[in-house]
Amino acid sequence: MLGAALRLAGGRGLVLDRQGGGGYVGWAVYATADFDDGEPERLHDVTVAEAVDLASEGRKLILTATLDAIAVLRLADAAGQPASEVALRQSERLVDELVEAGQPRDTVLSLADRLSRAHLVARDLRSHPARETPTSDDTRTIDEQLHAEPMRAPRRGWTSLPRLAAAAGALVLVAVVGLLIFRPTEGSRPKRQSASTKPSSSVSAPTRRRPAPHASVAQQARPLTVPVSLSAIGAWDPYGDGREHGDKASVAEDGNSDTYWPTETYIDGLQKPGVGLLLDAGRAMRLRRLVVTTDTPGYSARIEAGSASAGPFQPISRARTVATTTAFSLRARAERYYLIWITRLDHTAHVNEVRAFGY
């Protein structure tokens, strides 16, 4: 677990954690937010956007914790060895999830790079404690000062170089967080205020700001997602006999997680390129993400899309190992038909429920 758990409705916990020996870093929902008596049951993974939807009051923490995880994953180790391919893939996935949550990709990458450098400074300071000089009676460690809120100035004497670097690192961190969380969400920026001798007030009267007519994409409010109704209209089995329990397809969108569409049973595994569940949006719609719930986790799948129910279909997501609940981030123009394309399974795979979100 990377940090404290956010408490959700019903006492559940939302946590940024590592699974599989660090092979997967992401947000997950636990049965409880109380980790004092050991790790509770892990219910399912969620994307950054879904985490924000679940705990909107914790949006700042979710976004900054995700950004910090990206920065740490990209760091070389203490011996100077570059980050592993696994860690870099994890960081790229988290970048994608922040973009899905409405953050500009260039901004995310730039801030992650700055935060990585701040972590390197902090690491260097922690590895050289002897540099700290007794010019201040502040006995906190460098790590404690980096995370102190607010930071306080030394009481006497010149501040040592490490303390200056620590303060600079903390300022970089604050700047990164501020740029990410408090970036403009309206088309215009606030006008610069003229100098005034009047004391500032912590409460100011609301002002009206007119959006600029040519505001950039980065200045727009993050796009909202809305639920999209999909109809499961059948199975897609072009490499088999064309029959894959298509008559049971509709239960994958009936709102009952106890029912499911199943593939056929493959004793020796899936000996063909794939098999899938076909979904109809009713008209061409651009989807942002598609969430699959299953009681047979462990199979591999991706999402494809096309303009006709007979195909062809093109991949619009990365292939993923499906967990109990898996959110696929989608990248495509508007299409009417979507396909959950299963490419690997042990014996059988179930799709219990499908939920879609669009723009």
C-alpha positions, -999 to +999 in steps of 0.1 A: +000+000+000+014+034-011+000+059+014-032+059+036-065+045+024-094+068+015-126+058+031-155+052+007-192+046+013-199+015+033-165+017+050-146+004+019-111+016+013-095+032-018-058+027-020-029+032-044-009+000-041+015-025-056+005-060-065+024-090-078+057-080-062+054-045-077+044-058-112+012-038-110+008-003-095-026+012-094-057+022-075-078-006-059-109-009-037-106-029-005-134-043+017-125-019+044-103+012+049-089-003+081-054-019+075-044-020+112-052-057+116-036-068+083-046-063+047-083-067+041-099-083+011-090-067-022-122-063-042-112-049-076-089-025-095-101+009-107-086+035-130-077+070-118-109+084-134-130+058-115-111+065-083-120+102-086-156+092-094-157+071-062-140+097-040-145+131-056-136+148-023-102+131-025-095+142-061-064+163-052-049+134-033-057+109-060-042+130-088-010+140-069-004+105-055-007+091-090+017+117-104+041+109-076+039+072-084+048+080-120+078+100-109+091+073-086+085+045-112+107+064-137+136+069-113+169+051-117+179+032-086+205+043-061+233+026-081+223+045-112+206+016-130+177+029-152+142+019-143+131-015-155+108-021-185+081-033-161+083-001-141+083+021-172+052+003-186+035+009-153+043+046-154+031+048-190-002+032-180-007+057-151+001+085-175-027+072-198-050+071-168-043+107-157-050+118-193-082+098-192-090+117-160-088+150-179-051+160-174-031+172-205-005+146-214+023+171-220+016+186-186+016+153-168+049+143-184+066+176-176+054+176-140+064+140-135+099+148-148+102+177-123+090+156-095+114+129-103+143+154-100+129+165-067+129+129-055+165+126-066+175+156-045+157+142-015+173+108-020+208+124-022+201+144+010+189+114+029+220+094+019+243+122+032+231+130+067+265+143+077+261+173+056+236+188+080+253+214+102+242+224+137+234+259+127+198+255+136+180+240+166+154+224+143+161+187+150+137+173+124+152+150+097+154+161+061+126+137+052+104+152+079+111+187+067+103+178+031+069+166+042+063+193+068+033+216+064+039+244+066+078+246+065+093+268+091+125+289+087+155+282+109+157+303+140+193+315+138+224+313+117+229+305+081+209+276+066+231+248+054+232+238+018+212+206+023+185+225+041+183+249+012+181+220-012+154+204+009+134+236+009+138+239-028+127+203-033+096+209-012+089+241-033+092+221-065+068+196-051+043+223-041+046+239-076+040+205-093+009+199-072-003+234-078+001+232-116-016+199-118-045+205-095-051+242-099-046+246-136-071+269-152-104+252-159-121+282-176-113+297-209-097+328-195-071+335-169-077+358-140-066+394-145-034+405-127-044+426-097-029+460-092-008+467-062-028+477-031-020+489+004-052+473+018-047+442+038-057+411+020-087+391+032-091+354+033-126+357+019-132+377-013-163+385-032-171+362-062-162+377-096-175+369-130-150+358-157-160+356-193-144+326-212-120+336-239-133+328-274-102+309-284-092+291-252-068+262-257-078+226-249-056+226-218-075+255-204-109+239-209-126+221-180-119+184-181-145+165-202-173+149-183-181+112-188-217+100-191-230+065-189-238+050-223-263+022-227-250-008-247-270-038-259-252-072-259-265-085-292-246-118-296-213-136-297-185-131-323-168-163-333-153-159-368-126-185-363-150-212-350-184-226-356-201-192-351-219-203-320-206-191-287-237-190-265-249-160-284-284-165-270-271-156-235-254-124-246-281-101-232-274-111-196-241-093-197-260-060-196-290-069-174-278-052-143-274-085-124-238-094-116-248-129-107-257-137-143-231-139-172-224-145-208-200-175-210-177-186-238-177-223-246-154-245-226-120-250-240-102-279-222-068-271-238-072-234-237-083-211-266-068-227-297-078-198-320-071-161-323-100-151-302-137-151-294-159-122-283-191-105-271-206-080-295-222-048-282-244-023-299-245+014-289-276+020-311-258+047-330-222+059-336-209+070-302-174+078-290-167+059-258-141+069-232-139+037-212-156+003-210-158-015-177-161-053-176-171-073-145-164-111-143-164-140-118-137-157-139-107-133-136-074-141-153-083-142-190-069-117-215-090-093-236-091-061-254-118-038-269-123-035-306-148-013-326-164-010-360-192+005-380-210-027-389-221-057-368-204-081-393-170-063-389-143-056-395-133-045-360-102-025-350-085-026-316-091+006-296-076-005-262-046-023-249-049-060-241-053-065-204-055-094-180-091-091-168-096-087-130-129-090-111-136-054-124-115-040-153-118-006-169-105-004-205-094+031-216-105+036-252-090+056-280-112+058-311-135+079-332-173+073-328-184+038-337-217+020-332-204-016-325-180-026-298-164-060-292-150-075-261-123-097-278-110-125-256-076-137-267-065-161-239-084-181-213-078-213-193-111-232-198-139-206-200-145-169-196-175-151-183-187-115-188-211-108-160-217-071-166-206-044-191-208-007-184-197+020-208-190+057-205-187+083-233-184+120-239 
